[in-house]
Amino acid sequence: MVTLEQLRTWVAEGESETQEFKETTGQRTEAAKTACGMLNHRGGRIIFGVTPTGQVQGQGVTDRTIEEVVQELRHIDPPAFPGIQRIPASAGREALVLLMDRGSRRPYAYRGNPYRRLGNTTVEMSREEYNRMLLEQLHSTRRWENDIAEGWRIEDLDRGEIVRTLEEAIRRGRADDPGTRDAAEILRGFGLSKDGHILRAAVALFARQDRLLPDYPQCLLRVARFRGTNRTEFIDNRQFAGNAFDLLGKADRFLRDHLPVAGRVVPNLFEREDDPLYPPAALREALANAICHRDYEIAGGSVGVAIYDDRLEITSSGTLHFGLTVEDLYRPHESLPWNPLIAGVFYRRGIIESWGRGTLKMAELSEQAGLPRPEIEEAAGALIVRFRPSGYLPPQRIGHDLTDRQQEILRVLGRGAALSLSQIAGLIEFEGSLKVMQDDMAFLKRVGLIDVRGHGRGARWRLKGAQ
């Protein structure tokens, strides 16, 4: 039961996304719109008997007053039943509090119009947002992954991968040993079959490669290594069709083949040690999340890996759902997989965790490696996770291939200092003629990568645009 003291504490907090004041129940029509918006958002409370200046004055409340409020709330569809509490405010006057959780049957509409909260106001929801919320509600019971895979049999799946998944789940304590290695029984235990028919999730997870096409073109991985910082020229460009585990392995091998290493000198040993430019565990986490959370309903969709000279991007078809924003992914958040069956098997296999820590883990691993936090972006119906190196990474090509020495010059200047020609030569341990170095510098200046201030021995070189 809400006390007057608790009510005053709430009122002192002011109006917000989850709290609104009404002076009297004469404003119950607007209050019902707000209740609809709160049901579609995070829930909240509406307090009758509070002035616009935040004074708890209450109002006369009778059984008829309560009935009028309830009658107005009945215009919300699907039906919702907020709690109503009466709190004595002063002699003969009471405040009314409507309490509601986030609606379990979203989206809600009041008198045929859906509403949502925007800050401390209630606004009408766009048709696009309403349709998205409706799709998410239907998604809980009817999704691409839990439909029956028509025309598919156990024989069309990779039995070895099914058994490996079970045994790894048992080893990790994430599944009990069923006492059998029969593929049909394992699928049933994983929830990947229904009445003896295998589900689409089982196809995405375990299909034999030779059986996938043409039925499931979306079980596709696109990988590319570009020369430079745009998509003008390929060094390598391939596509693979396969089940989720096969695609994860192929992406992993492609990254190992094409990622450069970042060299560093180990203190006290005076030896150079080479590390991968990006932490493999963070990349694997991003790949696993892309495979688990992508929208398989998009027949032309895929998971993409693109390596550029200055970044690495992992892309998956589909966007964020359930009200999640990019900002939410950088802080602790509820795990809301778009494909819970597929994600559940990845969890049992030990590839992902189940409590919404994937993006946080990527950030932690990147920061431990001295890299900036991965960038996450929604663009053109896809989700992009972008990794960048910790410092300046010289391009390998700007119109022409750059030599190893020219790239080393750019790395030295990428540390930020403006340097003379002789200083640069000393840092890259160049022992040849300075005329050769001058030619390199002139070329890099001509293609717009570096700049110079001063003349002769007073000339100082720096990266283009550096302060």
URPE-V149147 format. One record per pair of residues at least 6 apart in sequence whose C-alpha atoms are under 7 Angstrom apart, sorted by the first residue. I is the first residue (numbers start at 1). J is the second residue. Records with the same first field share a line. If there is no record, write none. Layout:
I=J, J
This chain:
2=87
3=87
4=87, 88, 89
11=54
15=21, 120
16=119, 120
17=117, 118, 119, 120
18=38, 42, 43, 44, 45
19=44, 45, 46
20=45, 46, 47
21=46, 47, 48, 50
22=47, 48, 49, 50
23=48, 49, 50, 51
24=48, 49, 59
25=48
28=69, 72
29=72
32=72, 73
33=110, 115
34=122
36=76, 108, 109, 110, 115
37=115, 116, 117, 122
38=44, 102, 116, 117
39=101, 102, 103, 108
40=102, 103, 106, 107, 108, 116
41=102, 116, 117
42=101, 102
43=100, 101, 102
44=99, 100, 101
45=97, 98, 99, 100
46=97, 98, 99
47=95, 96, 97, 98
48=95, 96, 97
49=56, 57, 58, 59, 95, 96
50=56, 57, 58
56=89
57=89
58=89, 93, 94, 95
59=93, 94, 95
60=92, 93, 94
61=93, 94
75=110, 111
76=108, 109, 110, 111
77=108, 109, 110
78=108
82=98, 99, 100
83=98, 99, 100
84=96, 97, 98, 99
85=96, 97, 98
86=94, 95, 96, 97
87=94, 95, 96
88=94, 95
89=95
105=137
106=133, 134, 137
107=130, 133, 134
108=114
109=115
114=124, 125
115=122, 123, 124, 125
116=122, 123, 124, 125
117=123
136=322
144=200, 296, 297
145=199, 200, 201, 339
146=199, 200, 201
147=199, 200
148=197, 198, 199, 200
149=198, 199, 200
153=198
154=184
156=207, 208, 211
157=203, 206, 207, 208
158=206, 207, 208
159=183
161=206
162=183, 206
163=181
165=349
168=349
169=175, 348, 349
170=176, 177
174=348
175=348
187=193
192=198, 199, 201, 202
193=199
201=341, 342
204=219, 243, 244
205=243, 244, 245, 342
206=243
207=243
209=241, 242, 243
217=299, 300
218=296, 299, 300, 301, 302
219=241, 242, 243, 302
220=240, 241, 242, 302, 303
221=239, 240, 241, 247, 302, 303, 304
222=238, 239, 240, 303, 304, 305
223=237, 238, 239, 304, 305, 306
224=236, 237, 238, 305, 306, 307
225=234, 235, 236, 237, 306, 307, 308
226=233, 234, 235, 307, 308
227=233, 234, 235, 308, 309, 396, 397
228=308, 309, 395, 396, 397, 398
229=308, 309, 310
244=291
248=287
259=277
260=276, 277
261=274, 275, 276, 277
262=274, 275, 276, 277
263=272, 273, 274, 275
264=272, 273, 274
265=271, 272, 273
266=272, 273
277=389
279=365, 366, 369
282=362, 365, 366
285=358, 362
287=314
288=351, 352
290=303, 316
291=303
292=339, 342, 343
293=337, 338, 339
294=316, 317, 318
295=317, 318
301=317
302=316, 317
303=315, 316, 317
304=314, 315, 316
305=313, 314, 315
306=312, 313, 314
307=313
309=395, 396
310=388, 393, 395
311=386, 387, 388, 389
312=386, 387, 388
313=384, 385, 386, 387
314=384, 385, 386
315=382, 383, 384, 385
316=382, 383, 384
317=381, 382, 383
318=381, 382, 383
319=378, 381, 382, 383
326=376, 377
329=359
330=359, 360
331=360
332=357
333=356
334=355, 356
335=354, 355, 356
337=343
346=352
347=353, 354
363=373, 374
366=372, 373
367=373
370=390
371=389, 390
372=388, 390
374=385, 386, 387
375=385, 386, 387
376=384, 385, 386
377=383, 384, 385
378=384
392=411, 414
393=411
394=407, 410, 411
396=402
406=440
408=428
409=424
413=462, 463
414=463
417=462
418=460, 461, 462
419=460, 461, 462
420=459, 460, 461
444=450
445=451
448=464
449=463, 464
450=461, 462, 463, 464
451=461, 462, 463, 464
452=459, 460, 461, 462
453=459, 460, 461
454=460
